[in-house]
Amino acid sequence: MESGAHLSDLLKLSSRTSTFISVDVVGSTQIKTGQNEQDIIYTFLAYHKLVSDLAYAHHGEVTNITGDGMMCRFQRPEDAARLAIDLLAQLASFNKKQNHLTQPFPLRIGVHTGEVFESESLTSGQLISKTLDITAKLQQSAEANHARFSEATVSLLGEQAKQLQRVGWNAALGTNVFDYAAEGSTASGKTQKLPEPARVLIIEPDLTEISKLKKTLFGNRFDAFTVFNQAQAGLAIGAWEPHLILLSLDLAWKTGWEFLTRLRADSAMSHVPIVALSHETTGEIIQKSFTIGANGFLRKPMDEQQILKRVEMVLREFYL
């Protein structure tokens, strides 16, 4: 067989028309500058989860995640359009509750429908197509918190197309371009308050860290309760009903990882946020704690200002 011939025969390529969405964080390098590593990891994992959850909710799939960029695929263009609109609509809420960085997350989105070639020999993240290139370039041309649509997608949207504004012909992409910008805020208009005093359960074996935690929390109108072993922790969680748990990963009686996993497997505890505490603070450790189910992370030895900032931030995310 000739070395360069008939690649399509080797891969058994087939064509398929899909609608793709490219999402990216505008100015992510500047947003990350000067921020704590645990805040960066948590916020970007939360961003990935937001996009992924909305994609699946609208019958799509995430095909690729590269740094701050995400590519999603849909069989129906109207489902893709709903994702773009819903994602921009939820951005204000995300920045208020889940963004642990000091600057808001601005997103830009590109949406395009076209043909891609695929094969059982390729994963979705390996797809190569002009359709994907156009989708990415539409995203790059969008302003912050806007979505750009190609004419190929808009022509299939029906009533949804009325929400879009025609920008004009883009010679480089060879398509008319349409724009969408979210209107206003996602706030419901309801006034909510943090629980006061918020009950914080401390599961920590180090007396020095306990003293620091209790001093900080009591001095800022929190109600703190400390336990040292597994039996006490189980009783306190059931009877005291904490609003937040500060869980040390450095436990002698049971590893913090095992206990964190157990708490997240308990359906009755799924609504209680957990902040992990540890002397080990590599990116791998921080990401592992978030992946298992932590909602925040504090590095030991703990700084009083960081304790207060993290506790208030996680409580706002869950109760506002």
C-alpha positions as CSV (number, residue, x, y, z in Angstrom):
1,M,0.0,0.0,0.0
2,E,1.3,3.5,-0.8
3,S,2.5,5.2,2.4
4,G,0.5,8.4,2.0
5,A,-2.6,7.1,0.2
6,H,-6.1,6.5,1.2
7,L,-6.0,7.7,4.8
8,S,-9.8,7.8,4.8
9,D,-9.8,4.1,4.0
10,L,-7.5,3.4,6.9
11,L,-9.6,5.4,9.4
12,K,-13.0,4.6,7.8
13,L,-14.0,8.3,8.1
14,S,-17.7,9.3,7.9
15,S,-19.1,12.8,7.8
16,R,-21.7,14.2,10.2
17,T,-23.2,17.7,10.6
18,S,-23.2,19.1,14.1
19,T,-23.4,22.5,15.9
20,F,-20.3,23.4,17.9
21,I,-19.8,25.9,20.7
22,S,-16.5,27.4,21.7
23,V,-16.3,29.0,25.1
24,D,-13.3,30.9,26.5
25,V,-12.4,33.1,29.5
26,V,-11.4,36.6,28.4
27,G,-8.1,37.8,29.9
28,S,-7.7,34.7,32.0
29,T,-3.9,35.4,32.6
30,Q,-4.7,38.8,34.1
31,I,-7.5,37.3,36.2
32,K,-5.2,34.7,37.7
33,T,-2.4,37.1,38.5
34,G,-1.7,37.5,42.2
35,Q,-4.4,35.0,43.2
36,N,-4.1,32.1,45.6
37,E,-3.5,28.8,43.8
38,Q,-6.5,27.1,45.6
39,D,-8.8,29.9,44.5
40,I,-7.6,29.6,40.9
41,I,-8.1,25.8,40.9
42,Y,-11.5,25.9,42.5
43,T,-12.9,28.7,40.3
44,F,-11.7,27.1,37.0
45,L,-13.0,23.7,38.0
46,A,-16.4,25.4,38.9
47,Y,-16.4,27.1,35.5
48,H,-15.7,23.7,33.7
49,K,-18.5,22.1,35.7
50,L,-20.9,25.0,34.9
51,V,-20.3,24.6,31.1
52,S,-20.4,20.8,31.3
53,D,-23.6,20.6,33.3
54,L,-25.4,23.1,30.9
55,A,-24.1,21.2,27.9
56,Y,-25.5,17.9,29.1
57,A,-28.7,19.5,30.3
58,H,-29.2,20.8,26.7
59,H,-28.5,17.4,25.1
60,G,-24.9,18.1,24.1
61,E,-21.4,16.9,25.1
62,V,-18.1,18.5,25.9
63,T,-15.6,17.4,23.3
64,N,-12.5,19.2,24.4
65,I,-11.1,21.2,27.3
66,T,-7.9,23.1,26.6
67,G,-6.8,25.4,29.4
68,D,-9.5,28.0,29.7
69,G,-11.2,27.0,26.5
70,M,-14.0,24.5,26.1
71,M,-15.6,23.0,22.9
72,C,-19.1,21.5,23.0
73,R,-21.1,19.6,20.4
74,F,-24.8,19.4,19.7
75,Q,-26.9,17.5,17.2
76,R,-29.6,20.2,17.2
77,P,-28.6,23.9,16.7
78,E,-31.5,25.1,18.9
79,D,-30.0,23.2,21.8
80,A,-26.6,24.8,21.2
81,A,-28.3,28.3,21.1
82,R,-30.0,27.6,24.4
83,L,-26.7,26.6,26.0
84,A,-25.0,29.9,24.8
85,I,-27.9,32.0,26.1
86,D,-28.2,30.1,29.4
87,L,-24.5,30.3,30.0
88,L,-24.4,34.0,29.7
89,A,-27.6,34.3,31.8
90,Q,-26.0,32.4,34.6
91,L,-22.6,34.2,34.5
92,A,-23.6,36.9,37.0
93,S,-24.7,34.3,39.6
94,F,-21.4,32.3,38.9
95,N,-19.3,35.4,39.6
96,K,-21.2,36.2,42.8
97,K,-21.2,32.7,44.3
98,Q,-18.6,30.5,42.8
99,N,-15.8,32.8,41.5
100,H,-13.3,32.9,44.3
101,L,-11.0,35.3,42.5
102,T,-11.1,39.1,42.9
103,Q,-12.1,39.8,39.2
104,P,-15.3,38.7,37.5
105,F,-15.2,36.0,34.8
106,P,-15.9,37.4,31.4
107,L,-16.8,34.8,28.8
108,R,-17.0,34.9,25.0
109,I,-18.8,32.3,22.9
110,G,-18.7,31.2,19.2
111,V,-21.5,29.0,17.6
112,H,-21.3,27.4,14.2
113,T,-22.9,24.5,12.3
114,G,-21.1,22.4,9.8
115,E,-19.7,19.1,8.7
116,V,-17.0,17.2,10.6
117,F,-15.3,13.9,9.7
118,E,-15.1,11.3,12.4
119,S,-14.0,7.7,13.0
120,E,-13.9,5.1,15.6
121,S,-10.1,5.5,15.5
122,L,-10.4,9.1,16.7
123,T,-11.6,10.5,20.0
124,S,-13.9,13.6,19.9
125,G,-11.1,15.8,21.1
126,Q,-9.0,14.8,18.0
127,L,-11.6,15.9,15.4
128,I,-10.0,18.2,12.8
129,S,-12.4,20.2,10.7
130,K,-12.8,23.7,9.2
131,T,-16.1,23.8,11.2
132,L,-14.2,23.7,14.4
133,D,-11.8,26.4,13.2
134,I,-14.7,28.7,12.3
135,T,-16.3,28.1,15.7
136,A,-13.2,29.1,17.5
137,K,-12.6,32.2,15.3
138,L,-16.2,33.3,15.9
139,Q,-15.5,33.0,19.7
140,Q,-12.3,35.0,19.3
141,S,-14.2,37.8,17.5
142,A,-16.8,38.1,20.2
143,E,-16.8,40.9,22.8
144,A,-16.7,39.9,26.5
145,N,-20.0,38.3,27.6
146,H,-21.3,38.0,24.1
147,A,-22.0,35.1,21.8
148,R,-21.3,35.1,18.0
149,F,-23.3,32.9,15.7
150,S,-22.6,32.0,12.1
151,E,-25.3,32.2,9.4
152,A,-25.2,28.4,9.0
153,T,-26.5,28.1,12.6
154,V,-28.9,31.1,12.5
155,S,-30.6,29.9,9.4
156,L,-31.7,26.8,11.4
157,L,-32.9,28.5,14.5
158,G,-36.4,29.7,13.6
159,E,-37.9,31.9,16.4
160,Q,-34.7,31.8,18.4
161,A,-33.0,33.9,15.7
162,K,-35.1,36.9,16.6
163,Q,-32.9,37.3,19.8
164,L,-29.8,37.8,17.7
165,Q,-28.5,41.0,16.0
166,R,-26.8,40.9,12.6
167,V,-23.3,42.1,12.7
168,G,-22.4,41.7,9.1
169,W,-20.3,39.8,6.6
170,N,-17.0,38.4,7.9
171,A,-14.8,37.9,4.9
172,A,-12.1,35.9,6.8
173,L,-14.7,33.4,7.9
174,G,-16.9,33.5,4.8
175,T,-20.1,34.0,6.7
176,N,-22.6,36.5,8.0
177,V,-22.1,36.9,11.7
178,F,-24.9,37.5,14.4
179,D,-24.4,38.6,18.0
180,Y,-26.2,37.9,21.3
181,A,-25.6,39.7,24.6
182,A,-27.3,38.8,27.9
183,E,-29.7,41.3,29.2
184,G,-29.5,42.5,32.8
185,S,-28.7,40.3,35.8
186,T,-29.8,36.8,36.7
187,A,-30.8,37.9,40.2
188,S,-34.2,36.6,41.2
189,G,-35.1,39.8,43.1
190,K,-35.5,37.9,46.4
191,T,-33.6,39.1,49.4
192,Q,-31.7,36.4,51.1
193,K,-29.5,36.5,54.1
194,L,-26.6,34.4,55.4
195,P,-27.5,32.2,58.4
196,E,-26.8,34.2,61.5
197,P,-25.0,33.0,63.4
198,A,-23.6,30.5,61.0
199,R,-22.8,27.2,62.7
200,V,-19.3,26.0,61.7
201,L,-18.1,22.5,62.7
202,I,-14.4,22.2,63.1
203,I,-12.9,18.7,62.6
204,E,-9.2,19.3,63.4
205,P,-6.6,17.5,65.6
206,D,-4.1,20.4,65.9
207,L,-4.8,22.4,69.1
208,T,-2.9,25.5,67.7
209,E,-5.0,25.5,64.5
210,I,-8.2,25.0,66.6
211,S,-7.4,28.0,68.8
212,K,-6.8,30.1,65.7
213,L,-10.0,29.0,64.0
214,K,-12.2,29.5,67.1
215,K,-10.7,32.9,67.9
216,T,-11.3,34.1,64.3
217,L,-14.8,32.7,64.0
218,F,-16.1,33.8,67.4
219,G,-14.7,37.2,66.8
220,N,-16.8,37.5,63.7
221,R,-20.1,36.3,65.0
222,F,-19.8,32.7,63.9
223,D,-20.9,29.8,66.2
224,A,-18.0,27.2,66.2
225,F,-17.9,23.7,67.6
226,T,-14.9,21.4,67.6
227,V,-14.6,17.6,67.5
228,F,-11.5,15.4,67.6
229,N,-12.7,11.9,66.5
230,Q,-15.0,10.1,64.1
231,A,-17.7,9.3,66.6
232,Q,-17.9,12.9,67.8
233,A,-18.0,14.1,64.2
234,G,-20.9,11.9,63.3
235,L,-22.9,12.9,66.4
236,A,-22.2,16.6,65.8
237,I,-23.2,16.5,62.2
238,G,-26.5,14.8,63.0
239,A,-27.5,16.7,66.1
240,W,-25.9,20.2,65.6
241,E,-26.7,20.5,61.8
242,P,-23.8,22.8,60.8
243,H,-24.0,25.3,58.0
244,L,-20.3,24.7,57.2
245,I,-17.7,22.0,58.0
246,L,-13.9,22.8,58.3
247,L,-12.3,19.4,57.7
248,S,-8.7,18.7,58.3
249,L,-7.1,16.2,55.8
250,D,-4.4,15.5,58.4
251,L,-6.5,13.2,60.7
252,A,-4.9,10.4,62.7
253,W,-8.0,8.4,63.5
254,K,-9.2,8.4,59.9
255,T,-7.6,10.0,56.9
256,G,-9.3,13.2,55.9
257,W,-9.6,11.9,52.3
258,E,-11.7,8.9,53.4
259,F,-13.9,11.1,55.6
260,L,-14.4,13.7,52.9
261,T,-15.4,10.9,50.5
262,R,-17.8,9.4,53.0
263,L,-19.5,12.8,53.7
264,R,-20.0,13.4,50.0
265,A,-21.4,9.9,49.5
266,D,-24.1,10.6,52.2
267,S,-27.1,12.2,50.5
268,A,-28.1,13.8,53.8
269,M,-24.8,15.8,53.7
270,S,-24.8,16.9,50.1
271,H,-26.2,20.4,51.0
272,V,-23.5,21.2,53.6
273,P,-20.4,22.9,52.2
274,I,-16.9,21.6,53.3
275,V,-13.6,23.5,53.4
276,A,-10.6,21.2,53.4
277,L,-7.6,22.1,55.6
278,S,-4.1,20.7,55.0
279,H,-0.3,21.2,55.3
280,E,0.0,19.6,51.8
281,T,-0.7,22.3,49.3
282,T,0.5,21.1,45.9
283,G,-1.8,21.7,42.9
284,E,-2.5,18.0,42.8
285,I,-3.6,17.9,46.5
286,I,-5.9,21.0,46.1
287,Q,-7.5,19.6,42.9
288,K,-8.0,16.2,44.5
289,S,-9.9,17.7,47.4
290,F,-12.1,19.7,45.0
291,T,-12.7,16.7,42.8
292,I,-13.8,14.6,45.8
293,G,-16.2,17.2,46.9
294,A,-14.6,20.1,48.9
295,N,-16.0,23.5,48.3
296,G,-12.9,25.4,49.5
297,F,-9.4,24.9,50.7
298,L,-7.2,26.5,53.4
299,R,-3.4,26.1,53.7
300,K,-1.9,25.3,57.1
301,P,-0.6,27.1,59.1
302,M,-3.7,29.2,58.5
303,D,-3.9,33.0,58.4
304,E,-6.8,34.6,60.2
305,Q,-7.7,36.8,57.3
306,Q,-7.7,33.8,54.9
307,I,-9.9,31.8,57.3
308,L,-12.5,34.6,57.4
309,K,-12.3,35.2,53.6
310,R,-12.7,31.5,52.8
311,V,-15.6,30.8,55.3
312,E,-17.6,33.9,54.1
313,M,-17.0,33.1,50.5
314,V,-18.2,29.5,50.7
315,L,-21.2,30.4,52.8
316,R,-22.2,33.1,50.2
317,E,-21.9,30.5,47.5
318,F,-24.3,28.1,49.2
319,Y,-26.8,30.4,51.0
320,L,-27.2,33.5,48.8
